[in-house]
């Protein structure tokens, strides 16, 4: 199967350390990345190699970031995420009014940036092939059938098993990464746009809820095992459904 071209992200920031940090983060997720240190350079990239998404700092040395956003929006509907150290409400409001799709304030967690990038790309219809698998496939495990395109789960007896969006997203992560220990951070990153507090127990609580749906005995789980000090392991044998 031919892979789809990698989505192109333009990082606009005058701080080379921030640009490098975001470049490594995005390239590690399979995106193609261009950099611009100022507004004029950003304009040239947008014109010559149109990106699928722009992360844009407001405080640029040559052109105000809000003016850059206005210029980009006047000639393109490319999604824009403002990434800035400014926290004033007026900047946030003006940025969104100019057509920015989201807004992140420095300092930020890379996990949050990735989640927002994925969410914006989903909302705007941009797609590329995920290396872990295709989300339009149907899978079987331990008698269960999950359809990741229809977002449905069927019990071994053939009944529908209702799942919340978050529970289905978690199950998708496990189904696409069976027999591999996943840390909580890895699960958060793989859950495609879900927002998390890195200090809370959201993943643990969500795993407990999923276990109550798919485990014969949630108190002694066999499908989703806890690996103490590391994370979780989905032990089922997963195969494509016919």
C-alpha positions in Angstrom: 0.0 0.0 0.0 1.3 3.4 -0.9 1.7 5.8 2.1 0.0 9.1 1.9 2.3 12.1 1.9 3.2 13.4 5.3 1.3 16.5 6.4 3.3 19.7 6.3 3.5 21.9 9.4 5.1 25.4 9.4 6.6 26.5 12.7 6.9 30.3 13.0 8.8 31.5 16.0 11.8 33.8 16.5 13.3 31.5 19.2 15.4 28.8 17.6 15.1 26.6 20.6 11.4 26.6 20.4 11.5 25.9 16.7 13.9 23.0 17.3 11.7 21.6 20.1 8.5 21.7 18.0 10.3 20.4 14.9 11.6 17.3 16.8 8.2 16.8 18.3 6.3 17.0 15.0 8.8 15.0 13.0 8.7 12.3 15.6 5.0 12.0 14.9 5.6 11.7 11.1 4.9 15.3 10.0 7.0 17.2 7.6 8.2 20.5 9.2 9.3 23.9 7.8 10.6 26.7 10.0 10.3 30.5 9.8 12.0 33.0 12.2 9.8 35.9 11.2 6.7 37.0 9.4 8.2 37.7 6.0 9.9 34.3 5.9 6.6 32.7 6.9 4.8 34.4 4.0 7.4 33.0 1.6 6.9 29.5 2.9 3.1 29.7 2.7 3.3 31.0 -0.9 5.9 28.5 -2.1 5.2 25.3 -0.1 1.7 25.6 1.3 1.5 23.9 4.7 -1.4 22.0 6.2 -1.1 23.8 9.5 0.8 26.8 10.9 1.9 27.3 14.5 2.5 31.0 14.9 4.1 33.1 17.6 2.7 36.6 18.1 5.9 38.2 19.1 8.0 38.2 15.9 11.0 40.6 15.2 9.9 41.9 11.9 6.1 41.7 11.6 3.5 41.4 14.4 2.2 37.9 14.6 -1.4 39.1 14.4 -0.6 40.9 11.2 1.0 37.7 9.9 -2.2 35.8 10.8 -4.3 38.4 9.0 -2.1 38.1 5.9 -2.1 34.3 5.8 -5.9 34.2 6.3 -6.4 36.7 3.5 -5.0 34.2 1.0 -5.3 30.8 2.6 -7.6 28.8 4.8 -4.7 26.9 6.3 -5.4 26.2 10.0 -3.4 28.5 12.4 -2.6 27.7 16.0 -1.2 30.7 17.9 1.7 29.6 20.2 2.8 32.6 22.3 4.1 33.8 25.6 1.5 36.5 25.7 -1.5 35.8 28.0 -3.5 38.9 27.6 -7.1 38.3 26.8 -7.1 41.0 24.1 -4.4 39.1 22.1 -6.3 35.8 22.4 -9.6 37.5 21.3 -8.0 39.4 18.4 -6.1 36.3 17.2 -9.3 34.2 17.1 -11.2 37.0 15.4 -8.5 37.1 12.7 -9.1 33.5 11.9 -6.8 31.5 14.2 -8.1 28.0 14.9 -6.6 27.6 18.4 -4.4 29.3 20.9 -1.7 27.9 23.2 0.3 29.9 25.8 3.9 29.4 26.6 5.2 27.5 28.5 3.4 24.6 27.1 3.5 20.8 27.3 4.4 19.1 24.0 1.6 16.6 24.6 -0.9 19.5 24.7 0.5 21.0 21.5 0.3 17.6 19.7 -3.3 17.1 20.9 -4.4 20.5 19.6 -2.6 20.0 16.3 -4.3 16.7 15.8 -7.7 18.1 16.8 -7.4 21.0 14.4 -6.2 18.8 11.6 -9.2 16.5 12.1 -11.6 19.4 12.2 -10.3 20.8 9.0 -10.2 17.5 7.2 -6.5 17.0 6.8 -5.4 13.4 6.9 -2.3 11.3 6.6 -1.7 7.6 7.2 -0.9 6.8 10.7 2.1 4.4 11.0 0.3 2.2 13.6 -2.6 1.3 11.4 -5.6 2.6 9.6 -8.6 3.7 11.7 -11.1 2.5 9.1 -10.4 -1.2 9.7 -12.4 -3.8 11.6 -10.6 -6.0 14.2 -11.4 -9.0 16.3 -9.9 -9.9 19.7 -11.0 -12.6 22.2 -14.4 -12.9 20.4 -15.0 -9.1 20.4 -15.4 -7.2 17.1 -14.5 -3.5 16.9 -15.2 -1.3 13.9 -13.0 1.8 14.1 -14.7 3.5 11.2 -18.2 3.0 12.5 -17.0 3.5 16.1 -18.7 0.4 17.4 -18.0 -2.6 19.5 -19.8 -6.0 19.4 -19.6 -8.5 22.2 -18.7 -12.2 21.6 -22.4 -13.0 21.7 -23.2 -10.5 19.0 -24.7 -7.6 21.1 -23.7 -4.0 20.7 -21.5 -2.7 23.6 -22.0 1.0 24.1 -18.7 2.9 24.7 -18.1 6.6 25.3 -15.8 8.4 22.8 -12.9 8.3 25.3 -13.4 4.6 25.9 -13.5 3.8 22.2 -10.4 6.0 21.7 -8.6 4.0 24.4 -9.7 0.7 22.9 -8.4 1.8 19.5 -5.0 2.5 21.0 -4.9 -1.0 22.6 -6.1 -2.7 19.5 -3.6 -1.0 17.3 -0.7 -1.7 19.8 -1.4 -5.2 21.2 1.2 -7.0 23.3 3.2 -3.9 23.9 3.6 -2.1 27.2 2.3 1.5 26.8 3.1 4.1 29.4 0.4 6.6 30.4 2.2 9.3 28.5 2.3 7.2 25.3 -1.4 6.4 25.7 -2.2 10.1 26.1 -0.2 11.0 23.0 -1.9 8.2 21.0 -5.4 9.2 21.9 -5.6 11.8 19.1 -6.5 15.1 20.5 -7.9 14.2 23.9 -7.0 16.8 26.5 -5.3 15.6 29.7 -3.8 17.0 32.8 -0.4 15.2 33.1 -0.7 15.0 36.9 -4.2 13.5 37.1 -5.3 9.9 37.0 -7.5 10.2 33.9 -5.9 7.3 32.1 -6.2 5.0 35.1 -9.8 5.9 35.5 -10.5 5.4 31.8 -8.8 2.0 31.9 -11.0 1.0 34.8 -14.1 2.0 32.9 -13.1 0.1 29.8 -12.3 -3.0 31.9 -15.8 -2.9 33.3 -17.1 -3.2 29.7 -14.8 -5.9 28.2 -13.3 -7.9 31.1 -15.2 -11.0 32.4 -13.9 -10.0 35.8 -12.7 -6.4 36.0 -11.2 -7.1 39.4 -8.8 -9.6 37.9 -8.3 -8.3 34.3 -6.9 -10.6 31.6 -7.2 -8.4 28.5 -5.8 -5.1 29.9 -3.1 -5.8 32.4 -1.3 -3.4 34.6 2.5 -3.5 34.3 3.6 -2.0 37.6 5.7 1.1 37.2 5.4 1.1 33.4 1.8 1.3 32.2 -0.6 -1.1 30.6 -0.4 -4.1 28.3 -3.2 -5.3 26.0 -2.7 -9.1 25.9 -5.4 -10.2 23.4 -4.5 -11.6 20.1 -5.8 -9.0 17.6 -6.6 -9.8 14.0 -8.3 -8.1 11.1 -12.0 -9.0 10.9 -13.4 -10.4 7.7 
